[in-house]
Amino acid sequence: MAHDKESFGANSIYSKHIRAGKRRSYFFDVKATRSNDYYLTITESRKRFNDDGYDRHKIFVYKEDFNKFLKSLEDTINYVKTELMPDFDFDSFSHDYTDDDSEPMVGVIRLSFIPESDIEIYIPQKEVSVLDGERITNACGDFMEALGFEVKTEDEPIYRSFWKKILFVFKKEVSPEEFEKLFRKGKSALELKHVDLPSAEQTEKLATAAQKIVDSLDSFEEGVVRLGTLIVLKKNVNGKSKIVIQQINHDMAKILDDKPQLMKSLQTLYELLTGDVIGEKEADNTTSSTAVIE
């Protein structure tokens, strides 16, 4: 089977994460190929001692090897437990770890997680150049890194019109409230940069990244970028170019996840985000989480 070819650009549909001390994590991801086949990736992610990023090692396990792989893994672990270290208390390590040190957490309920977020870019115009495609992709990547994310998987871009998808994982555990606040900060940076206003709340890195996204959209008549829970949509409405910047809620995120084709229907997406029907008189207001800028 041509597994390498099929797995290129595949997406994670199920994921489990194991913290293994202060600097090491394991990720177990179920991936789907474009032909609706499934396989498993196991990734060891280890933080470098100089705190300059992560080293990763990955293996792929395909469906025809699942049973053999699982049996061999169980046999090998059981051999260590029963033959080599029968007196060792392995159960004492069945706990979570803090971010600050490698000591186990005892009697603490942790309401935090390591989030993952996609970025999706769709530009409908024909013959998008490689340079313009790379420019908007790099701008979105810089923006996510400025928020604290790093690349986990990346699809190859599809050209003629332009489509690109990258999966990012946050570098540390956060609470749901901190995660939402993170993207509110990103939304504010995008809004301020689009109207060219300074803000003391923006870091220089985030402000620069937001400016790059705004500048890269200038190359296209229309387009949409999804940055985790943020949508940046450029749409021609009744002869006027408009930018919509919205932080979407869980229900809207689920709609887009269940119907990914909506990202390629800019008119429908605009109407969903703003409540305005193109071709009719526009509403006087929009939801508080939406900014529509001409």
N, C-alpha and C positions, 0 to 999 in steps of 0.2 A: 504493500500500500504506500501511496505517496504522502506519508504523514507530514513531512516537513512542508510540503507545498500547501496542504490543506490547512495546517495549523497557522500559517502565516496570516496575521490579521484577524484571528478569531477572537471572540469576546467571552469574558467570564460571565457565567450565569449562576454560579453558586460558589461561595467562598467561606473557608474557615481559617481562623488565625490563631496561632499559638505563640504566646510570649515565652521566651526561654532565657530569662535573665535580663540584665540591663541593656545589653547590646544586640541580642540575637532574637529573631522572630522566624517562624515558619508559616508559609501561606499554602493552603491547599485549595486549588481552584479548579472548578469544572468548566471546561471550555467547549464551545460549539463551533464546528466548521461551517462554511457556507453551504455544504451539502447535508446539514443537519446530522452530522456525526458528532460524537462526544468523546472527550479524553480528559485526562487529569494532569495538571502541572503541580509540582511540589517545589517551592522556592525557599531557600535559606537566605535570609536578609540579615546582614551583620553590619552594625554601625562601625565605621572606622574610628580608631582611637584618637585621631586628631579632629574628630567630629566633622570631617569634610566628606559628607555623603555616606553611601552605603555600598558594600560589596554584596553581590548576589550570585547564587548558584542555583540552577534550575534543572529539573529532570522532567521528562514527559512520559506518562504511562497511558497506553492506548487500550481500548476496551477489550481486545482479544488477549491482553496480558493481565487484566485486573485480578483474576483468580490466582494466577501463578504468582503475581507480585505480592498480593496480600498473604498468601500461604508462606512464601519465603520470608516476608517481613516478620510475620508472627513466629515462625520457626526460629529465626535468628534472634529475636528478642527473648523468646522463651529459653533459648540455649544460654544466653547471658544470665538471665534471671535464675534459672534452676541449676545450671552446671558450674557457672563461673562465680556468681555472686548470690548464692542462696540466702545469705544472712543480711543482705542489704535491704533497707526499707525504702523501696521505690515509691510507695504510696505517700511518703512524706514530701514528695516533690509535686504532688497533684494540686498545685495552687497557682494563683496569679502572682505577678511581680509588679512592684511600683515602678514609676518612671525614674525615681531618684536613686534607687539602689537595687541590689539584687536580692534583698531580703524578702521573704514571702509576706503577703498581706494576711493578717489573721483577724477574723471577726469584722471584716469590712465589706459592705456591699458596694460594688463599683458601678456607678451610673455613667460610665464613659466607654468610648469605643474608638477604634482607629478607622475613620471614614474613608471611603473611596468615592471619587467623583469623576464623571466623564466630561470631556469637552468634545463637542461636535460642531463642525463648521460646514455650512452649506452655502455655496455661491452659485446661483442659477444661471448666470450668463455663460454663453458658450466660449470655449477656448480661453479659459483662465490660464495665464502663463505660470510656468513653474516658479518663477521669481515671486509673483504675487501670492501664489499658494504657500510658498515657504515663508513669506513675510507675515501673513496673517497667522499661520501655524505657530511660528516662533513667538509672535506677540502674545498669543493665548497661552503658550507654554510659560513664558516669562511671568505672565499675570498669575497663573496658578502657583508657580514657585514662590512668587512674592507673598502669596497667602499662606505658604508653608507646606505645599504639596510637592510630591516628586513623581516622575513617570513610573508607572507599573507596566502597562502594555501599550503598544502603539500600532494602529492599523496603517497600511500603506494608503496614500491618498488616491482618490479616483478622479481623473481629469476629464476634460471636455467641459461640462460643468464641474464644480469642485466639491468633493465630499471628503471629510477627514474626521477620524475619531481617535481619541487618546484617553486611556484610563489613568487617573492619578490616584495616589494613596497619600493620606496625610502622614506627616513624619512622627506624630506622637498621638497619644490618646487625648480625646477631648469629650466634653459633655455635649449633649444635643444643643443646649443653649449656647455654648461656646461656638459650636459649628455654625449655627444660624447667624450669630453675631459676626463671624468671620466673613460671610458673604454679604452681610449688610455693609461692612466696611469696604468690600470690593465694589458693591453697587455705588456707594457714595463716591469712590474714586473715579469710576467710569462717568458718572453724571457730571462731576466737577471738571473733569478733563474735557468732556465734550463741549462744555460752555466756557472752558479755559479759565476756571476760577481756582485760586490756591486754597489749600486747607492744611491747617496745622496737624490734623489727625492722620494725614496720609504719610506713610514712610516714603522716602525718596524712591526706593525700589518699586513700591506699588504704584506710585504716581507715574513713574516712567513707563511701567508696563501698561497701565491704563491708557496713557497717551499713545503708545504703539498700537493698541487695538483700534482706537479712534482713528488714527492716521491710516492704518491698513484698510479700514472699511471705505476710506475715501476713494480707493482704486476701483470700487464696484458700485454699480447702480443700485443693486439690492443684495441682501445676504443676511444670514442669521448665524449667531454663535451662541452655543449653550456652554456655560462655564459652571458646572455643578448645578446650583440652584438659581443661577443668573441666566437670563436671556437678554442678548443684545441683538435687536432686529432692525435692519435698515430696509425701509419699504417706501416705494413711490405711491403716494396716496393722493388721488385727484390732482395729479401733476406736481405735487410737492414731495420732496424727499424728507422722510421723517425717521428719527431714531427712537426706538422703544427700548427702555432699559427696565427690566422687571426682575425682582426676586420672587420666584414662583413658590407656591406652597406645596404640601405633600400631594394633594389631589391633582394639581396640574402636572407635577412631576410624574405621577403615575400614568396620567393620560399620555404624556409624551413617551414614557417608557413602553406602554402597551401599544401605542400607535406611532412608531418612529417615522412613518411616512409624513406625519404632520410637519416635521422639520423641513420638508421639501415643498410644502404648500404654504408659501409666505402670506398669502391673503388670508387663509383660514387661521393661521397662527396669529396674525395681527389682530383679527377680530376676536379671537379667544383671549388675547392678552389685554386688549383695550376695551372690549365691549362695543366698539364702533364697527358698523358695517360699511365697507368701502362702497362708495357710490351713493350713499345716503348722507344726510347731514350728520356731522360728527357730534358725539355727545359732548356736553360741556365739562364733564369730569370723568376721571377714571379711578380705579382703585388706588388706595394710598401707596401701594407697593410698586406702582407703575409710573415711570417717567416717560412722557412723549415729548420729544424735542425736535423742533423743525430746524 
